[in-house]
Amino acid sequence: MPYGINETMGQYSELFMLLAAGTYTVAFIAFAWDLAKSSKALRAIDLKAAQASQSGQAQDAARVPVAAGVGEHAAAADGSRADSAAAHLGGPAGRAERPSSSTTKAAGTGGGGVITADADMRYAAERRAPARVAVALTILGALIHAAGVLTRALGAGRVPWGNMYEFLTTGAFVAVAVFLLVLVRRDLRFLGTFVVGLAIIMLVAASVAYWTPVGHLVPALQSYWLIIHVSIAVLSSALFTLTFAMSALQLVQSHRQKTVAAGGADKLGFMRLVPSALSLENLSYRINAIAFIGWTFTLMFGAIWAEKAWGRFWGWDTKEVWTFVIWVVYAGYLHARATRGWTGTRAAWLSIVGYLCVVFNFTIVNQFFNGLHSYSGL
């Protein structure tokens, strides 16, 4: 028997969602500021190091230790040393060439000599004030967001994911919460702009395109399977959101590494805070494997729920078909990368296609395709 509707709690929920979106927006700006500021700082460090290297090499090449009784042979030997030093730097004899930032080697150097973050994604010693502010604001936004989800649940007297509005608001909260949990062990602050940005888009879409007043569920959804099936789907989608952001950054980082390796200019300085394309690919693969297991349970529990509600496990409903399509795409991604050698940009694109299928399933299918799952509240 459903509980009574508390419209006041529903109004509080909408207010909390608005405040959370505003807080996330400020956090988004702080994350973007961190990328821009760190890019300039790293460039300044590279320039200072290059100038110091140039000065030291020039002093070594110009130093002529002439002793008493040393004549032309000592001068010739010194000239030979200067030629050798210049040749080692890649410049002509008698002129030391300043190394560019694109060829500077570091502990976190990616392919082709391009500078990237360390592959282990551990926190470095230096403190990045904008990033710390961004994380603090994201935590504050997540707490406000949690209050919005909770008051929505209290207002409806049930779990808050019974329609598209609730799925988007709850899904955005889970995505941010997972991101913050991962930050405890790994420095993924470079993903902040993308994850928080996606959360803002989800909240805006929920409020503008899919807003639904607090209310009861249709009879088919009044089941404990709603808690099991949809909660796993929300968590899996949140993990897919993280891997989508990583795959997009992988494509950008891969292009940057190839450009620098080919002798081009490094125009994406902010990507120095991001690990190499290979590191992003490996982490994305691991997270996708976990999310795929969750999506498998989503598909299985959905079939069981369908048998309980409609008397059949599978009926080729549009929602069921697209849930299976998503499973097939990610299964193909995992199989192709593990056994067929589909690495690099091909693996990244497969991951992105899988996430686009997730988005299509929860937006277009719910809104424009009629079927037994047409209870999005629109």
C-alpha positions in Angstrom: 0.0 0.0 0.0 1.6 3.3 -1.1 2.2 6.0 1.5 0.6 9.5 1.3 2.2 12.2 -0.9 3.9 15.0 1.0 4.0 17.9 -1.5 6.0 20.1 0.9 8.9 17.6 0.9 8.7 17.6 -2.9 9.1 21.3 -3.0 12.0 21.2 -0.6 13.6 18.5 -2.9 13.3 20.8 -5.9 14.9 23.6 -3.9 17.8 21.4 -2.9 18.3 20.2 -6.5 18.5 23.9 -7.6 21.1 24.7 -4.9 23.1 21.6 -5.8 23.1 22.6 -9.5 24.4 26.0 -8.5 27.1 24.6 -6.2 28.2 22.2 -8.9 28.4 25.1 -11.4 30.9 26.9 -9.1 32.8 23.6 -8.6 32.9 23.2 -12.4 34.4 26.6 -12.8 37.0 25.9 -10.1 38.0 22.6 -11.8 38.4 24.4 -15.1 40.4 27.1 -13.4 42.7 24.4 -11.9 43.3 23.0 -15.4 44.1 26.4 -16.9 46.2 27.7 -14.0 48.2 24.4 -13.7 48.8 24.5 -17.4 50.4 28.0 -17.2 52.4 27.0 -14.1 53.8 23.9 -15.7 54.7 25.9 -18.8 56.6 28.4 -16.6 58.4 25.6 -14.8 59.4 24.0 -18.1 60.7 27.4 -19.4 62.7 28.0 -16.3 64.2 24.6 -16.5 65.1 25.0 -20.1 66.7 28.4 -19.5 68.7 26.9 -16.6 69.8 24.0 -18.8 70.8 26.4 -21.6 72.8 28.6 -19.2 74.6 25.6 -17.7 75.5 24.1 -21.1 76.7 27.4 -22.4 79.0 27.9 -19.4 80.4 24.4 -19.9 81.0 25.0 -23.6 82.6 28.4 -23.0 84.9 27.3 -20.1 88.6 27.1 -21.2 90.8 25.9 -18.4 94.1 27.2 -19.8 97.1 26.5 -17.6 100.7 27.7 -17.8 102.5 26.2 -20.7 99.3 25.1 -22.5 99.1 26.4 -26.0 97.2 25.6 -29.1 96.6 21.9 -28.1 94.6 23.0 -25.1 92.5 25.4 -27.1 91.8 22.8 -29.7 90.8 20.3 -27.0 88.4 22.8 -25.5 86.9 23.6 -28.9 86.4 19.9 -29.4 84.5 19.7 -26.1 82.3 22.6 -27.1 81.4 20.9 -30.4 80.6 17.7 -28.5 78.3 19.5 -26.1 76.5 21.3 -28.9 76.2 18.1 -30.8 74.7 16.3 -27.8 72.0 19.0 -27.6 71.2 18.6 -31.2 72.6 22.0 -32.2 75.4 23.1 -34.5 79.0 23.5 -33.2 79.6 26.4 -31.0 75.9 27.0 -30.3 73.8 25.2 -27.6 70.2 24.7 -28.5 67.5 25.1 -25.8 65.4 22.0 -25.3 61.7 22.6 -25.9 59.0 21.5 -23.4 57.8 18.9 -25.9 61.0 17.0 -25.7 61.7 17.3 -22.0 61.7 14.0 -20.2 60.1 13.5 -16.8 58.9 10.7 -14.5 55.4 11.1 -15.9 56.4 11.3 -19.6 54.1 9.8 -22.1 54.8 8.5 -25.6 56.9 10.6 -27.8 58.3 12.7 -25.0 55.1 14.5 -24.2 54.6 15.3 -20.5 51.7 13.7 -18.7 50.7 12.9 -15.1 52.1 9.8 -13.4 50.4 6.5 -14.4 49.7 5.5 -10.8 47.5 8.6 -10.4 48.7 9.2 -6.9 48.5 12.6 -5.3 51.6 14.7 -5.8 53.4 16.8 -3.1 52.4 20.2 -4.6 49.1 21.7 -3.5 46.7 22.9 -6.2 44.5 25.5 -4.4 41.8 25.7 -7.2 41.5 21.9 -7.2 41.1 21.7 -3.5 38.4 24.4 -3.6 36.7 22.5 -6.4 36.7 19.2 -4.5 35.3 21.0 -1.4 32.5 22.6 -3.4 31.8 19.2 -5.1 31.4 17.6 -1.6 29.1 20.4 -0.5 27.1 20.1 -3.7 26.8 16.3 -3.2 25.6 16.8 0.4 22.9 19.2 -0.8 22.1 16.9 -3.7 21.7 14.0 -1.2 19.2 16.1 0.8 17.3 16.7 -2.5 17.2 12.9 -3.2 16.2 12.1 0.4 13.4 14.7 0.6 12.1 13.5 -2.8 11.9 9.9 -1.3 10.2 11.2 1.8 7.7 13.2 -0.2 6.8 10.2 -2.4 7.0 7.7 0.4 9.2 5.4 -1.8 12.6 5.1 -3.5 13.2 8.1 -5.6 13.7 6.6 -9.0 10.3 5.8 -10.4 10.4 8.2 -13.5 12.8 10.0 -15.7 13.1 13.0 -13.4 14.0 10.9 -10.4 16.3 8.6 -12.4 18.3 11.6 -13.7 18.5 13.4 -10.4 19.5 10.2 -8.5 21.8 9.1 -11.2 23.6 12.4 -11.2 24.1 12.1 -7.4 25.5 8.6 -7.7 27.9 9.6 -10.4 29.3 12.4 -8.3 29.4 10.2 -5.2 31.3 7.5 -7.0 33.8 10.2 -8.3 34.3 11.5 -4.8 34.9 8.0 -3.4 37.5 7.2 -6.1 39.3 10.5 -5.2 40.1 9.0 -1.8 42.6 6.7 -3.4 43.4 8.2 -6.8 44.0 11.7 -8.0 41.3 11.9 -10.6 40.7 15.6 -10.2 41.4 16.0 -13.9 38.0 14.3 -14.4 36.2 16.9 -12.2 35.3 19.2 -15.1 33.7 16.4 -17.1 32.0 14.5 -14.3 30.6 17.6 -12.6 29.7 19.0 -16.0 27.7 15.9 -16.8 25.9 16.1 -13.4 24.9 19.7 -14.2 23.5 18.6 -17.6 21.6 15.8 -16.0 20.1 18.1 -13.3 19.1 20.7 -15.9 17.6 18.1 -18.2 15.6 16.7 -15.3 14.2 20.1 -14.3 13.6 21.4 -17.8 12.6 18.4 -20.0 11.6 15.7 -17.5 10.2 17.4 -14.5 7.5 15.4 -12.8 5.6 16.3 -9.6 6.0 14.0 -6.7 3.4 11.2 -6.9 2.7 7.5 -6.7 4.1 4.8 -8.9 2.1 2.9 -11.5 1.0 -0.6 -10.3 3.7 -2.3 -12.4 6.5 -0.5 -10.5 5.1 -1.1 -7.0 7.5 -3.9 -6.3 10.6 -4.6 -4.3 12.3 -5.4 -7.6 12.3 -1.6 -8.3 14.8 -1.2 -5.5 17.0 -4.1 -6.8 16.8 -3.6 -10.5 16.9 0.1 -10.9 19.5 0.7 -8.1 22.0 -1.6 -9.9 21.2 0.1 -13.2 21.9 3.6 -11.6 25.2 2.5 -10.1 26.3 0.8 -13.4 25.3 4.0 -15.4 27.4 6.1 -12.9 30.4 3.9 -13.6 29.8 4.1 -17.3 29.8 7.9 -16.9 33.2 7.8 -15.4 34.6 5.6 -18.2 33.0 7.8 -20.8 34.9 10.8 -19.5 38.1 8.8 -19.4 37.6 7.5 -22.9 37.0 11.0 -24.2 40.2 12.3 -22.5 42.0 9.2 -23.9 41.2 10.3 -27.4 42.4 13.9 -26.7 45.6 12.7 -25.0 46.4 10.2 -27.7 46.0 12.9 -30.4 48.3 15.2 -28.3 50.9 12.5 -27.9 51.0 11.8 -31.6 51.2 15.5 -32.5 54.1 16.1 -30.2 55.9 12.9 -31.3 55.6 14.1 -34.9 57.3 17.4 -34.0 54.2 19.5 -33.6 53.6 22.1 -30.9 51.9 21.1 -27.6 48.8 23.2 -27.7 46.9 21.3 -25.0 49.0 22.3 -21.9 46.2 21.4 -19.5 46.5 17.8 -20.5 49.8 17.6 -18.6 47.7 17.0 -15.5 46.1 14.0 -17.2 47.8 10.5 -17.3 48.9 9.0 -20.6 46.4 7.6 -23.1 47.5 4.1 -22.1 46.9 4.7 -18.4 43.5 6.1 -19.0 42.6 3.2 -21.2 43.7 0.6 -18.6 41.7 2.2 -15.8 38.7 2.7 -18.0 38.9 -1.0 -19.0 38.9 -2.1 -15.3 35.9 0.1 -14.4 34.0 -0.9 -17.5 34.5 -4.6 -16.5 32.9 -3.9 -13.0 30.1 -1.8 -14.6 29.4 -4.6 -17.1 28.9 -7.1 -14.3 26.4 -4.7 -12.8 24.6 -4.3 -16.1 24.4 -8.0 -16.5 22.6 -8.2 -13.2 20.4 -5.3 -14.4 19.4 -7.4 -17.4 18.8 -10.5 -15.4 16.8 -8.9 -12.6 14.8 -7.0 -15.2 13.8 -10.3 -16.8 12.8 -11.7 -13.4 10.7 -8.7 -12.6 9.1 -8.8 -16.0 8.0 -12.4 -15.3 6.5 -11.3 -12.0 4.7 -8.3 -13.5 3.7 -9.5 -17.0 4.0 -13.2 -16.9 7.0 -13.5 -19.3 10.8 -13.1 -19.0 11.3 -11.5 -22.4 8.9 -9.8 -24.8 11.1 -7.8 -27.1 9.8 -4.6 -25.7 11.9 -1.6 -26.9 13.3 -0.9 -23.5 14.3 -4.6 -23.1 15.9 -4.6 -26.5 18.1 -1.6 -25.9 19.1 -2.8 -22.5 20.4 -5.9 -24.3 22.0 -3.8 -27.0 24.0 -2.0 -24.3 25.1 -5.3 -22.8 26.2 -6.5 -26.2 28.2 -3.3 -27.0 30.1 -3.5 -23.7 30.6 -7.2 -24.0 32.1 -6.6 -27.4 34.3 -3.9 -26.0 35.6 -6.2 -23.2 36.1 -9.1 -25.6 37.7 -7.1 -28.4 40.2 -5.5 -26.0 41.1 -8.6 -24.1 41.4 -11.2 -26.9 41.4 -9.3 -30.2 44.0 -6.6 -29.4 41.5 -3.7 -29.9 43.4 -1.1 -27.9 44.0 2.6 -28.2 41.5 4.7 -30.0 39.4 1.8 -31.2 38.7 0.7 -27.6 38.0 4.3 -26.6 35.4 4.7 -29.3 33.7 1.4 -28.4 33.4 2.6 -24.8 32.0 5.9 -26.0 29.5 4.2 -28.3 28.3 2.1 -25.3 27.7 5.1 -23.2 25.8 6.8 -26.0 23.6 3.7 -26.1 23.0 4.2 -22.4 22.0 7.8 -22.9 19.7 6.8 -25.9 18.1 4.1 -23.8 17.2 6.4 -20.9 16.1 9.4 -23.0 14.9 8.7 -26.5 13.5 5.2 -25.8 11.6 6.4 -22.7 10.3 9.5 -24.5 9.4 8.4 -28.0 8.9 4.7 -28.0 5.7 3.2 -26.7 5.8 -0.1 -24.7 5.3 -1.7 -21.4 8.1 0.5 -20.0 6.5 3.8 -21.0 6.1 5.0 -17.5 8.8 7.8 -17.5 6.3 10.3 -16.1 6.3 12.4 -19.3 
